[in-house]
């Protein structure tokens, strides 16, 4: 794992929507507009996630959370204070802050990853998955490449689901890192032997052991 990488898991069940510490006061107008278009459950998770990410970034930079200005980056839409999706980032007084960030959501958990003072050109992606979510026919066909399908073909039950989740977390982490997201066919992303990917131990993330997670750095 990259030296300096910080991981932090947040249990959203401790952040009820609209309650103390729910995070709505930390949303900037572009984030609030995005939240307003969501159904109530998704809105609550979005607000809690953005608040957790902002506090996480502020703690890593030793700055007040209120001084951070949102600046997301999207390959299609560009970057800056008017973008509320894509790769997360912040500025202060209009100057980019030296911090790589990535966030993943699954079940009632958020996984945050941060790399302060990264080298020029470095990129970061993290993902977490619930194996039970991948218990459906056809997953291997639409998500895995030929070698990956071969790797899971003799597995069954919980072992199959956990390996599916491990591979999918690695794919999502990689596609977040590159900024391509699911605009790229996940079957074309080979994650079995990719040296830029690493599985994450629950002991390092704070996530429950029922979930799996991966990080991509490049």
DRENPA-3360 file (N, C-alpha, C; in nm, 2 decimals, always signed):
BEGIN
1 = XXXXXXXX = +0.08/-0.12/+0.00/+0.00/+0.00/+0.00/+0.09/+0.12/+0.00 ~ +0.05/+0.23/-0.07/+0.12/+0.35/-0.09/+0.15/+0.42/+0.05 ~ +0.28/+0.45/+0.08/+0.31/+0.52/+0.21/+0.23/+0.65/+0.21 ~ +0.17/+0.68/+0.32/+0.09/+0.80/+0.34/-0.05/+0.79/+0.31 ~ -0.10/+0.68/+0.25/-0.24/+0.66/+0.22/-0.32/+0.64/+0.35 ~ -0.42/+0.72/+0.36/-0.51/+0.71/+0.48/-0.65/+0.66/+0.44 ~ -0.70/+0.57/+0.51/-0.83/+0.51/+0.49/-0.92/+0.53/+0.61 ~ -1.05/+0.55/+0.58/-1.14/+0.58/+0.69/-1.28/+0.54/+0.65;
9 = XXXXXXXX = -1.34/+0.45/+0.73/-1.48/+0.41/+0.71/-1.58/+0.48/+0.80 ~ -1.69/+0.51/+0.74/-1.80/+0.59/+0.81/-1.92/+0.50/+0.80 ~ -1.98/+0.48/+0.92/-2.11/+0.41/+0.93/-2.22/+0.51/+0.92 ~ -2.30/+0.51/+0.81/-2.40/+0.61/+0.79/-2.52/+0.60/+0.88 ~ -2.53/+0.49/+0.95/-2.64/+0.48/+1.05/-2.62/+0.57/+1.17 ~ -2.50/+0.63/+1.18/-2.47/+0.72/+1.29/-2.49/+0.87/+1.24 ~ -2.54/+0.88/+1.11/-2.56/+1.02/+1.06/-2.70/+1.03/+1.00 ~ -2.80/+1.04/+1.09/-2.94/+1.05/+1.04/-2.96/+1.18/+0.96;
17 = XXXXXXXX = -3.04/+1.17/+0.85/-3.07/+1.28/+0.77/-3.14/+1.39/+0.85 ~ -3.08/+1.51/+0.84/-3.15/+1.62/+0.90/-3.12/+1.64/+1.05 ~ -3.05/+1.54/+1.11/-3.01/+1.54/+1.25/-2.89/+1.62/+1.27 ~ -2.85/+1.63/+1.40/-2.72/+1.70/+1.43/-2.60/+1.63/+1.36 ~ -2.52/+1.71/+1.29/-2.41/+1.65/+1.23/-2.44/+1.58/+1.09 ~ -2.56/+1.61/+1.04/-2.60/+1.54/+0.92/-2.52/+1.59/+0.80 ~ -2.46/+1.71/+0.81/-2.37/+1.76/+0.71/-2.43/+1.86/+0.61 ~ -2.56/+1.88/+0.62/-2.62/+1.97/+0.52/-2.56/+2.11/+0.52;
25 = XXXXXXXX = -2.52/+2.16/+0.63/-2.46/+2.29/+0.64/-2.33/+2.30/+0.57 ~ -2.27/+2.18/+0.54/-2.14/+2.18/+0.47/-2.15/+2.17/+0.32 ~ -2.27/+2.16/+0.27/-2.29/+2.15/+0.13/-2.27/+2.29/+0.06 ~ -2.20/+2.29/-0.05/-2.20/+2.41/-0.13/-2.32/+2.41/-0.23 ~ -2.35/+2.53/-0.29/-2.47/+2.54/-0.37/-2.48/+2.43/-0.48 ~ -2.36/+2.40/-0.55/-2.37/+2.30/-0.65/-2.40/+2.16/-0.60 ~ -2.35/+2.13/-0.48/-2.38/+2.00/-0.42/-2.53/+2.00/-0.37 ~ -2.57/+2.11/-0.31/-2.71/+2.12/-0.27/-2.81/+2.10/-0.38;
33 = XXXXXXXX = -2.78/+2.16/-0.50/-2.87/+2.14/-0.61/-2.87/+2.00/-0.66 ~ -2.76/+1.93/-0.65/-2.76/+1.79/-0.69/-2.84/+1.71/-0.59 ~ -2.82/+1.74/-0.46/-2.90/+1.66/-0.36/-3.05/+1.68/-0.37 ~ -3.09/+1.80/-0.41/-3.23/+1.84/-0.42/-3.30/+1.75/-0.52 ~ -3.23/+1.70/-0.62/-3.29/+1.63/-0.73/-3.31/+1.48/-0.70 ~ -3.26/+1.44/-0.58/-3.26/+1.30/-0.54/-3.38/+1.26/-0.45 ~ -3.42/+1.13/-0.45/-3.52/+1.09/-0.36/-3.47/+1.09/-0.22 ~ -3.55/+1.09/-0.12/-3.51/+1.12/+0.02/-3.40/+1.03/+0.07;
41 = XXXXXXXX = -3.41/+0.90/+0.05/-3.30/+0.81/+0.10/-3.17/+0.84/+0.03 ~ -3.17/+0.85/-0.10/-3.04/+0.88/-0.17/-2.99/+1.02/-0.13 ~ -3.08/+1.11/-0.11/-3.03/+1.25/-0.07/-2.96/+1.24/+0.07 ~ -3.02/+1.17/+0.16/-2.96/+1.16/+0.29/-2.82/+1.10/+0.29 ~ -2.80/+0.99/+0.21/-2.67/+0.93/+0.19/-2.57/+1.02/+0.12 ~ -2.62/+1.09/+0.02/-2.54/+1.19/-0.05/-2.48/+1.29/+0.04 ~ -2.57/+1.35/+0.12/-2.54/+1.46/+0.21/-2.44/+1.41/+0.32 ~ -2.47/+1.30/+0.38/-2.38/+1.24/+0.48/-2.24/+1.21/+0.42;
49 = XXXXXXXX = -2.24/+1.16/+0.29/-2.11/+1.12/+0.23/-2.03/+1.25/+0.20 ~ -2.09/+1.35/+0.15/-2.02/+1.47/+0.11/-1.96/+1.54/+0.24 ~ -2.04/+1.54/+0.35/-2.00/+1.59/+0.47/-1.88/+1.52/+0.53 ~ -1.89/+1.38/+0.52/-1.78/+1.30/+0.57/-1.65/+1.32/+0.49 ~ -1.67/+1.33/+0.36/-1.55/+1.35/+0.27/-1.48/+1.49/+0.30 ~ -1.56/+1.59/+0.32/-1.51/+1.72/+0.35/-1.44/+1.72/+0.49 ~ -1.49/+1.66/+0.59/-1.43/+1.66/+0.72/-1.30/+1.58/+0.71 ~ -1.30/+1.47/+0.64/-1.19/+1.38/+0.62/-1.07/+1.46/+0.55;
57 = XXXXXXXX = -1.11/+1.53/+0.45/-1.00/+1.61/+0.38/-0.95/+1.72/+0.47 ~ -1.04/+1.79/+0.54/-1.00/+1.90/+0.63/-0.90/+1.85/+0.74 ~ -0.93/+1.73/+0.79/-0.85/+1.67/+0.89/-0.71/+1.63/+0.84 ~ -0.70/+1.58/+0.72/-0.58/+1.54/+0.66/-0.49/+1.67/+0.63 ~ -0.56/+1.78/+0.60/-0.48/+1.90/+0.57/-0.47/+1.99/+0.69 ~ -0.53/+1.96/+0.80/-0.53/+2.04/+0.92/-0.58/+2.18/+0.89 ~ -0.70/+2.18/+0.83/-0.77/+2.30/+0.80/-0.91/+2.30/+0.84 ~ -0.98/+2.41/+0.87/-1.12/+2.41/+0.90/-1.20/+2.36/+0.78;
65 = XXXXXXXX = -1.30/+2.27/+0.81/-1.38/+2.22/+0.69/-1.45/+2.33/+0.62 ~ -1.49/+2.43/+0.68/-1.56/+2.54/+0.62/-1.47/+2.62/+0.52 ~ -1.34/+2.61/+0.53/-1.25/+2.68/+0.44/-1.23/+2.61/+0.30 ~ -1.27/+2.48/+0.30/-1.25/+2.41/+0.17/-1.36/+2.44/+0.07 ~ -1.32/+2.46/-0.05/-1.41/+2.49/-0.16/-1.41/+2.37/-0.26 ~ -1.53/+2.32/-0.29/-1.54/+2.20/-0.37/-1.49/+2.22/-0.51 ~ -1.42/+2.12/-0.57/-1.36/+2.13/-0.70/-1.35/+1.99/-0.76 ~ -1.46/+1.93/-0.81/-1.46/+1.80/-0.87/-1.41/+1.80/-1.01;
73 = XXXXXXXX = -1.36/+1.69/-1.06/-1.31/+1.68/-1.20/-1.38/+1.57/-1.27 ~ -1.43/+1.59/-1.39/-1.50/+1.49/-1.47/-1.43/+1.50/-1.61 ~ -1.40/+1.38/-1.67/-1.34/+1.38/-1.80/-1.43/+1.44/-1.91 ~ -1.56/+1.43/-1.89/-1.65/+1.49/-1.99/-1.69/+1.63/-1.97 ~ -1.70/+1.67/-1.84/-1.76/+1.80/-1.80/-1.65/+1.90/-1.76 ~ -1.53/+1.86/-1.74/-1.43/+1.95/-1.69/-1.41/+1.95/-1.54 ~ -1.36/+2.06/-1.48/-1.34/+2.06/-1.34/-1.37/+2.20/-1.29 ~ -1.38/+2.21/-1.15/-1.40/+2.35/-1.09/-1.52/+2.35/-1.00;
81 = XXXXXXXX = -1.55/+2.47/-0.95/-1.66/+2.49/-0.85/-1.80/+2.46/-0.89 ~ -1.82/+2.45/-1.02/-1.95/+2.43/-1.08/-1.98/+2.28/-1.11 ~ -1.88/+2.19/-1.08/-1.90/+2.05/-1.10/-1.92/+1.98/-0.97 ~ -2.02/+1.89/-0.96/-2.05/+1.82/-0.83/-2.04/+1.67/-0.85 ~ -1.97/+1.63/-0.95/-1.95/+1.48/-0.97/-1.81/+1.46/-1.03 ~ -1.77/+1.33/-1.03/-1.64/+1.29/-1.08/-1.54/+1.27/-0.97 ~ -1.41/+1.30/-1.00/-1.31/+1.28/-0.90/-1.31/+1.39/-0.80 ~ -1.32/+1.36/-0.67/-1.33/+1.47/-0.57/-1.20/+1.55/-0.55;
89 = XXXXXXXX = -1.22/+1.67/-0.51/-1.10/+1.76/-0.48/-1.15/+1.89/-0.42 ~ -1.06/+1.96/-0.36/-1.10/+2.09/-0.30/-0.99/+2.19/-0.33 ~ -1.03/+2.32/-0.32/-0.94/+2.43/-0.33/-0.96/+2.51/-0.20 ~ -0.87/+2.61/-0.18/-0.88/+2.70/-0.07/-0.83/+2.84/-0.13 ~ -0.92/+2.94/-0.13/-0.89/+3.06/-0.19/-0.86/+3.05/-0.33 ~ -0.92/+2.96/-0.40/-0.90/+2.94/-0.54/-0.78/+2.85/-0.58 ~ -0.70/+2.81/-0.48/-0.58/+2.74/-0.51/-0.60/+2.59/-0.48 ~ -0.57/+2.50/-0.57/-0.59/+2.35/-0.54/-0.51/+2.31/-0.42;
97 = XXXXXXXX = -0.58/+2.22/-0.34/-0.51/+2.17/-0.22/-0.44/+2.04/-0.25 ~ -0.32/+2.02/-0.19/-0.24/+1.90/-0.23/-0.29/+1.77/-0.16 ~ -0.40/+1.72/-0.22/-0.46/+1.60/-0.16/-0.53/+1.52/-0.27 ~ -0.50/+1.39/-0.28/-0.58/+1.30/-0.36/-0.69/+1.24/-0.28 ~ -0.81/+1.23/-0.33/-0.92/+1.17/-0.26/-1.00/+1.08/-0.35 ~ -1.06/+0.98/-0.28/-1.16/+0.89/-0.34/-1.26/+0.84/-0.24 ~ -1.38/+0.81/-0.29/-1.48/+0.77/-0.19/-1.57/+0.65/-0.25 ~ -1.61/+0.56/-0.17/-1.69/+0.45/-0.21/-1.81/+0.43/-0.12;
105 = XXXXXXXX = -1.92/+0.40/-0.17/-2.04/+0.37/-0.09/-2.09/+0.23/-0.11 ~ -2.13/+0.16/+0.00/-2.19/+0.03/-0.01/-2.27/+0.00/+0.11 ~ -2.39/-0.05/+0.10/-2.48/-0.07/+0.21/-2.49/+0.06/+0.29 ~ -2.47/+0.06/+0.42/-2.47/+0.18/+0.50/-2.34/+0.23/+0.53 ~ -2.24/+0.20/+0.45/-2.10/+0.24/+0.48/-2.04/+0.32/+0.37 ~ -1.95/+0.41/+0.41/-1.87/+0.49/+0.32/-1.73/+0.46/+0.35 ~ -1.65/+0.44/+0.24/-1.50/+0.42/+0.26/-1.43/+0.54/+0.19 ~ -1.35/+0.61/+0.27/-1.28/+0.73/+0.22/-1.13/+0.69/+0.21;
113 = XXXXXXXX = -1.06/+0.74/+0.11/-0.92/+0.72/+0.09/-0.86/+0.86/+0.06 ~ -0.75/+0.89/+0.12/-0.68/+1.02/+0.10/-0.53/+1.00/+0.10 ~ -0.46/+1.07/+0.01/-0.32/+1.07/+0.00/-0.27/+1.21/-0.01 ~ -0.22/+1.26/+0.11/-0.17/+1.40/+0.12/-0.04/+1.42/+0.04 ~ -0.02/+1.54/-0.01/+0.10/+1.57/-0.08/+0.15/+1.47/-0.18 ~ +0.06/+1.43/-0.28/+0.09/+1.33/-0.38/+0.20/+1.38/-0.47 ~ +0.27/+1.29/-0.54/+0.36/+1.33/-0.64/+0.28/+1.37/-0.76 ~ +0.34/+1.45/-0.85/+0.28/+1.51/-0.97/+0.23/+1.39/-1.05;
121 = XXXXXXXX = +0.11/+1.40/-1.10/+0.05/+1.30/-1.19/-0.01/+1.18/-1.12 ~ +0.00/+1.17/-0.99/-0.05/+1.05/-0.93/-0.21/+1.06/-0.93 ~ -0.27/+0.94/-0.93/-0.41/+0.93/-0.93/-0.45/+0.82/-0.83 ~ -0.58/+0.83/-0.78/-0.62/+0.74/-0.67/-0.77/+0.70/-0.69 ~ -0.80/+0.57/-0.66/-0.93/+0.53/-0.67/-0.96/+0.42/-0.56 ~ -1.07/+0.42/-0.50/-1.10/+0.32/-0.40/-1.25/+0.27/-0.42 ~ -1.27/+0.14/-0.39/-1.41/+0.09/-0.40/-1.43/-0.01/-0.29 ~ -1.55/-0.03/-0.25/-1.60/-0.13/-0.15/-1.72/-0.19/-0.20;
129 = XXXXXXXX = -1.73/-0.32/-0.18/-1.85/-0.40/-0.23/-1.90/-0.50/-0.13 ~ -2.03/-0.52/-0.14/-2.10/-0.62/-0.06/-2.12/-0.75/-0.15 ~ -2.06/-0.86/-0.11/-2.07/-0.98/-0.20/-2.21/-1.02/-0.22 ~ -2.30/-1.00/-0.13/-2.44/-1.04/-0.14/-2.51/-0.97/-0.26 ~ -2.46/-0.85/-0.29/-2.52/-0.77/-0.40/-2.50/-0.83/-0.53 ~ -2.40/-0.92/-0.55/-2.36/-0.97/-0.68/-2.42/-1.12/-0.70 ~ -2.52/-1.15/-0.62/-2.58/-1.28/-0.63/-2.69/-1.28/-0.74 ~ -2.65/-1.28/-0.86/-2.75/-1.29/-0.97/-2.68/-1.35/-1.09;
137 = XXXXXXXX = -2.76/-1.42/-1.17/-2.72/-1.48/-1.29/-2.68/-1.37/-1.40 ~ -2.57/-1.40/-1.47/-2.53/-1.31/-1.57/-2.42/-1.21/-1.53 ~ -2.39/-1.20/-1.40/-2.28/-1.11/-1.36/-2.15/-1.14/-1.43 ~ -2.11/-1.26/-1.43/-1.98/-1.30/-1.49/-1.97/-1.26/-1.63 ~ -2.08/-1.27/-1.71/-2.08/-1.24/-1.85/-2.07/-1.10/-1.88 ~ -2.13/-1.01/-1.80/-2.13/-0.87/-1.83/-2.02/-0.79/-1.76 ~ -1.96/-0.85/-1.66/-1.86/-0.78/-1.58/-1.72/-0.83/-1.59 ~ -1.70/-0.96/-1.62/-1.56/-1.02/-1.61/-1.51/-1.05/-1.75;
145 = XXXXXXXX = -1.37/-1.03/-1.76/-1.31/-1.07/-1.88/-1.28/-1.22/-1.89 ~ -1.23/-1.28/-2.00/-1.22/-1.42/-2.02/-1.14/-1.49/-1.91 ~ -1.02/-1.43/-1.87/-0.94/-1.49/-1.77/-1.00/-1.48/-1.63 ~ -1.08/-1.38/-1.61/-1.15/-1.36/-1.48/-1.26/-1.46/-1.47 ~ -1.33/-1.48/-1.58/-1.44/-1.58/-1.57/-1.38/-1.72/-1.55 ~ -1.27/-1.75/-1.61/-1.20/-1.88/-1.58/-1.16/-1.89/-1.44 ~ -1.12/-1.78/-1.37/-1.08/-1.79/-1.23/-1.19/-1.82/-1.14 ~ -1.32/-1.79/-1.18/-1.43/-1.81/-1.08/-1.52/-1.93/-1.13;
153 = XXXXXXXX = -1.49/-1.99/-1.24/-1.58/-2.09/-1.29/-1.60/-2.21/-1.20 ~ -1.50/-2.24/-1.12/-1.52/-2.36/-1.03/-1.56/-2.32/-0.89 ~ -1.59/-2.20/-0.86/-1.64/-2.15/-0.73/-1.79/-2.15/-0.72 ~ -1.84/-2.16/-0.60/-1.98/-2.16/-0.58/-2.02/-2.10/-0.44 ~ -2.14/-2.06/-0.42/-2.19/-2.01/-0.29/-2.11/-1.89/-0.25 ~ -2.09/-1.88/-0.12/-2.03/-1.76/-0.06/-1.89/-1.73/-0.12 ~ -1.82/-1.84/-0.15/-1.68/-1.82/-0.21/-1.69/-1.75/-0.34 ~ -1.79/-1.79/-0.42/-1.80/-1.73/-0.56/-1.84/-1.58/-0.54;
161 = XXXXXXXX = -1.93/-1.55/-0.45/-1.98/-1.42/-0.44/-1.87/-1.33/-0.39 ~ -1.79/-1.38/-0.29/-1.68/-1.29/-0.24/-1.57/-1.27/-0.35 ~ -1.54/-1.37/-0.43/-1.45/-1.34/-0.54/-1.50/-1.25/-0.64 ~ -1.63/-1.26/-0.68/-1.69/-1.17/-0.77/-1.67/-1.02/-0.71 ~ -1.70/-1.01/-0.58/-1.70/-0.88/-0.52/-1.55/-0.82/-0.52 ~ -1.46/-0.91/-0.49/-1.32/-0.87/-0.49/-1.28/-0.82/-0.63 ~ -1.31/-0.89/-0.74/-1.28/-0.85/-0.87/-1.35/-0.72/-0.91 ~ -1.48/-0.71/-0.87/-1.55/-0.59/-0.91/-1.50/-0.47/-0.83;
169 = XXXXXXXX = -1.46/-0.48/-0.71/-1.41/-0.37/-0.63/-1.28/-0.32/-0.70 ~ -1.20/-0.42/-0.74/-1.07/-0.38/-0.81/-1.10/-0.30/-0.94 ~ -1.20/-0.35/-1.02/-1.24/-0.28/-1.14/-1.29/-0.14/-1.11 ~ -1.38/-0.13/-1.02/-1.43/+0.00/-0.98/-1.32/+0.10/-0.93 ~ -1.23/+0.05/-0.85/-1.12/+0.13/-0.80/-1.04/+0.18/-0.92 ~ -1.01/+0.09/-1.01/-0.92/+0.13/-1.12/-0.99/+0.23/-1.21 ~ -1.12/+0.21/-1.24/-1.19/+0.30/-1.33/-1.22/+0.44/-1.26 ~ -1.23/+0.44/-1.13/-1.23/+0.57/-1.06/-1.10/+0.64/-1.07;
177 = XXXXXXXX = -0.99/+0.56/-1.06/-0.85/+0.62/-1.07/-0.83/+0.68/-1.20 ~ -0.87/+0.61/-1.31/-0.85/+0.66/-1.44/-0.95/+0.77/-1.48 ~ -1.06/+0.78/-1.41/-1.16/+0.87/-1.44/-1.26/+0.83/-1.55 ~ -1.24/+0.70/-1.60/-1.33/+0.65/-1.70/-1.47/+0.61/-1.65 ~ -1.47/+0.56/-1.53/-1.59/+0.51/-1.47/-1.65/+0.40/-1.56 ~ -1.78/+0.38/-1.55/-1.84/+0.27/-1.63/-1.87/+0.31/-1.77 ~ -1.82/+0.42/-1.82/-1.82/+0.45/-1.96/-1.74/+0.35/-2.04 ~ -1.64/+0.29/-1.96/-1.56/+0.18/-2.02/-1.62/+0.05/-1.99;
185 = XXXXXXXX = -1.62/-0.04/-2.08/-1.67/-0.18/-2.06/-1.58/-0.24/-1.95 ~ -1.64/-0.28/-1.84/-1.56/-0.34/-1.73/-1.49/-0.47/-1.77 ~ -1.54/-0.54/-1.87/-1.48/-0.66/-1.92/-1.34/-0.64/-1.98 ~ -1.32/-0.52/-2.02/-1.19/-0.49/-2.08/-1.08/-0.45/-1.98 ~ -1.12/-0.44/-1.85/-1.03/-0.40/-1.74/-0.98/-0.53/-1.67 ~ -0.86/-0.57/-1.70/-0.80/-0.69/-1.64/-0.74/-0.66/-1.51 ~ -0.80/-0.71/-1.40/-0.75/-0.68/-1.27/-0.68/-0.79/-1.19 ~ -0.67/-0.91/-1.25/-0.61/-1.02/-1.18/-0.47/-1.00/-1.14;
193 = XXXXXXXX = -0.38/-0.94/-1.23/-0.24/-0.93/-1.20/-0.20/-0.78/-1.21 ~ -0.29/-0.69/-1.20/-0.25/-0.55/-1.22/-0.17/-0.50/-1.10 ~ -0.05/-0.45/-1.12/+0.04/-0.41/-1.00/-0.01/-0.28/-0.94 ~ -0.10/-0.21/-1.01/-0.15/-0.08/-0.95/-0.27/-0.10/-0.86 ~ -0.31/-0.22/-0.84/-0.42/-0.25/-0.75/-0.38/-0.33/-0.63 ~ -0.46/-0.31/-0.52/-0.44/-0.39/-0.40/-0.57/-0.41/-0.33 ~ -0.59/-0.53/-0.28/-0.70/-0.56/-0.20/-0.68/-0.50/-0.06 ~ -0.78/-0.45/+0.01/-0.77/-0.39/+0.14/-0.82/-0.48/+0.25;
201 = XXXXXXXX = -0.75/-0.49/+0.35/-0.79/-0.57/+0.47/-0.89/-0.49/+0.55 ~ -1.00/-0.55/+0.60/-1.10/-0.47/+0.68/-1.03/-0.41/+0.80 ~ -0.92/-0.47/+0.85/-0.85/-0.41/+0.97/-0.79/-0.28/+0.93 ~ -0.76/-0.26/+0.81/-0.70/-0.13/+0.76/-0.80/-0.03/+0.73 ~ -0.92/-0.07/+0.70/-1.03/+0.02/+0.65/-1.13/+0.06/+0.76 ~ -1.15/-0.03/+0.85/-1.26/+0.00/+0.95/-1.40/-0.06/+0.90 ~ -1.40/-0.11/+0.78/-1.52/-0.17/+0.73/-1.55/-0.31/+0.79 ~ -1.67/-0.35/+0.80/-1.70/-0.49/+0.85/-1.64/-0.59/+0.76;
209 = XXXXXXXX = -1.61/-0.71/+0.82/-1.55/-0.82/+0.74/-1.64/-0.88/+0.64 ~ -1.76/-0.85/+0.64/-1.85/-0.90/+0.53/-1.84/-0.83/+0.40 ~ -1.77/-0.71/+0.40/-1.75/-0.64/+0.28/-1.60/-0.66/+0.23 ~ -1.58/-0.63/+0.10/-1.45/-0.63/+0.04/-1.42/-0.49/-0.01 ~ -1.29/-0.46/-0.03/-1.25/-0.33/-0.08/-1.12/-0.34/-0.15 ~ -1.09/-0.24/-0.24/-0.97/-0.24/-0.31/-0.93/-0.09/-0.34 ~ -0.80/-0.07/-0.36/-0.75/+0.06/-0.39/-0.66/+0.05/-0.52 ~ -0.67/+0.16/-0.60/-0.58/+0.17/-0.72/-0.50/+0.30/-0.71;
217 = XX = -0.38/+0.29/-0.73/-0.29/+0.41/-0.73/-0.20/+0.40/-0.85 ~ -0.19/+0.51/-0.92/-0.10/+0.51/-1.04/-0.07/+0.65/-1.09;
% end
